[in-house]
Amino acid sequence: MDTQVLIAGAGPTGLTLAIELARRGVGARIIERAATPAVGSRGDGLQPRTLEVFDDLGVLDAVLAAGSPQASMRAYAGGRFLGERRMSDWQEPTPDVPHPNPWMLGQDRTEGILRDRLAGLGVRVDLATELVTFTQDENGVTATLRRNGVQETVRASYLVGADGGASTVRRTLGIPFEGSTDESIRMLLGDVRADGLDHGSGYWFSDEHDLRSGVALTPLPGGDLFQFACPLDATGTEPSLATLQAVLDRYCPDSAPRLRELAWTTVWRPNVRLARRFRDGTVFLAGDAAHAHPPTGGQGLNTGVQDAYNLGWKLAAALSGPEAEAVPLLDSYEAERLPVAARVLGISTALLRKHVAGDADAHRRGAETHQLDVGYRDSPLVRDTRTEPGRLRAGDRAPDAPVVDADGRAIRLFDLFRGPHATLLTFGATAADTTVAEPGMPVHPVLRPGERATASAVVDAEGHAFSAYDVADGTAVLVRPDGYVGSITRSLVSSPSGA
Ligand SMILES: Cc1cc2nc3c(=O)[nH]c(=O)nc-3n(C[C@H](O)[C@H](O)[C@H](O)COP(=O)(O)OP(=O)(O)OC[C@H]3O[C@@H](n4cnc5c(N)ncnc54)[C@H](O)[C@@H]3O)c2cc1C
């Protein structure tokens, strides 16, 4: 094999997957058709669950330093100020959710941070290198690449198509991309500078007589650019600075801000599609290659990052472990991610309908877009018999909690989970069944205050860990490498609550 995993496409999905593989020592090659990294803010809203993934990948500090919270929007009608409101209500962090609010950062800058992290792991994106076609057999894939007109043949154990909505990988496999493209709706989007606007706020400039139609300008962190978005007539003109200015002038007669320096622009059509399968043999689809979203709801980039985060550890385990274990792990990728993508498409499509109908709340986003409630309870990997409503179950996101380590330092459960490994938590001083822990897997007893901490134990000084995991003493909880509960093993000693 020339490489263990060939990744086609270096957008956020491909980059996340490459980091996941590289930090596990898997030989991954990531190729990108474009000669230079993409420019443009596109997916500029990072959801809370993505921030948790970025924490695990080691890029959260850079993302927080480069980005900013969502700005509130100032609404104007015909140039007259109407009021100011937030796109979503500000949430205070809680012990189990340390990053409850979306974070804004232009997609090109997020990708830059991911590329830097990948380079730190010794892997560089092969730019100007296109996947042309491939064939597969039972041992892997033979791919044809093209770089500067020169063809190259590469053998890989696995191929992942992270090559966007027009995916060559999906098309080569002939996997249907089911859904629709609505040609009657067009959105004009761009990154511009605007004279006369405070960059600390977002703006909604609407028609004096029709508050439903207008232009949104949202500030992009790390400079003075705004992301410009407005619906276009079906027969609208080409995207240009003059077009954007003319649209703005229409909504703010006499008082329109002056736009200048169009850094990026596109005309976007709602394309809402889901691949019928996410896997064919040794080939996988991830990100926009598997599901295309409307930008309403800010889900596309986030869902792609989660796909990659779900697939990375499974591919690494399949490549290093016995074949018998590889089959259920690799099968579980589609079983876990396809229903999530279908659900997320439903959420963003409902928001798109609100937007098109001119619903005043179309720009507001609720907790359903945060992806913290994504889980895999129906996964074939789940081993748990707990079914009580409201209780944490296998397949759920493993909550965070503040704890104290054996040296008396305040740390978090997420500190224990960070890294490429799975983690076993055992609760209380009562003996727990630790047989699910594989050799080398960190095992951390979570003790109640007053119990004696050994080297790897932590003390649940404020009671948040016991309450978030909702378990009795002696329970063992396996946390998968991607931060979901893999199994909950009951106490070896029977407890009255039957946890
Ligand atoms: C205007 C707009 C606003 C958006 N807003 C949001 C938002 O707020 N939040 C959000 O989460 N998402 C948003 N999105 C969606 C988000 O941009 C996408 O979901 C995200 O880019 C998908 O990432 P990806 O890596 O799967 O695919 P892409 O980013 O499309 O990357 C695929 C890469 O593969 C490369 N490629 C294609 N074919 C080949 C080939 N044959 N060989 C090699 N390389 C190839 C492409 O050049 C590209 O770089 C928005 C999108 C748009 C257009």
The ligand as an ORCA input file, in Angstrom:
! r2SCAN-3c Opt
* xyz 0 1
  C     -22.681     30.678      1.839
  C     -22.513     29.515      2.742
  C     -22.711     29.663      4.113
  C     -22.558     28.584      4.960
  N     -22.742     28.751      6.305
  C     -22.522     27.706      7.144
  C     -22.564     27.860      8.571
  O     -22.835     28.938      9.105
  N     -22.274     26.783      9.346
  C     -21.953     25.577      8.801
  O     -21.730     24.616      9.558
  N     -21.880     25.403      7.470
  C     -22.139     26.435      6.628
  N     -22.010     26.269      5.282
  C     -21.686     24.945      4.760
  C     -20.201     24.654      4.793
  O     -19.478     25.624      4.098
  C     -19.990     23.273      4.175
  O     -20.905     22.378      4.756
  C     -18.570     22.775      4.411
  O     -17.658     23.498      3.610
  C     -18.454     21.301      4.061
  O     -17.137     20.891      4.285
  P     -16.528     19.680      3.484
  O     -15.123     19.586      3.923
  O     -17.396     18.486      3.646
  O     -16.634     20.090      1.954
  P     -15.978     21.328      1.206
  O     -15.732     22.456      2.115
  O     -16.811     21.553     -0.012
  O     -14.549     20.772      0.780
  C     -14.401     19.825     -0.229
  C     -13.031     20.003     -0.859
  O     -12.799     18.950     -1.777
  C     -12.122     19.476     -2.906
  N     -12.386     18.547     -4.010
  C     -13.523     18.386     -4.725
  N     -13.387     17.426     -5.635
  C     -12.126     16.936     -5.507
  C     -11.400     15.908     -6.170
  N     -11.947     15.169     -7.156
  N     -10.117     15.678     -5.778
  C      -9.555     16.408     -4.774
  N     -10.202     17.393     -4.127
  C     -11.487     17.643     -4.479
  C     -12.727     20.841     -3.092
  O     -11.864     21.681     -3.826
  C     -12.908     21.295     -1.652
  O     -11.806     22.028     -1.167
  C     -22.186     27.326      4.420
  C     -21.981     27.174      3.045
  C     -22.139     28.263      2.198
  C     -21.902     28.097      0.721
*
